[in-house]
Amino acid sequence: MRALIIFMLLAVLVMAATCYESHESMESHEYLNPFINRRRANDFIQADSRLEAITRERIMERSKAPHEHQREICEDYYPCELYALRHGYAAAYRHYFGRRRTK
């Protein structure tokens, strides 16, 4: 019986030590209202700017510089890519695709 009382007092002390609300945690605004409304929650994310950035990126993909298109064409053709490693992409493109061969 005496051991049970000591155990209960020890359990109450442990519970009081771990569940104590400090004054610093009461100062927080989230203590009174942990949830904010949807407008304030979405203030830091601008959906329009993300869509605008994606649109801008798509437009830039469509309007690449001519040398960029030539480089991509050369990268797709393995002999041209090997030639480009030695002589550069401009020379490789001219060598393989620069002049049209007609029969």
Buried (B, 14 or more C-beta within 10 A) or exposed (E): EEEEEEEEEEEEEEEEEEEEEEEEEEEEEEEEEEEEEEEEEEEEEEEEEEEEEEEEEEEEEEEEEEEEEBBEBBEEBEEBBEBBEEEEBBBBBBBBEEEEEEE
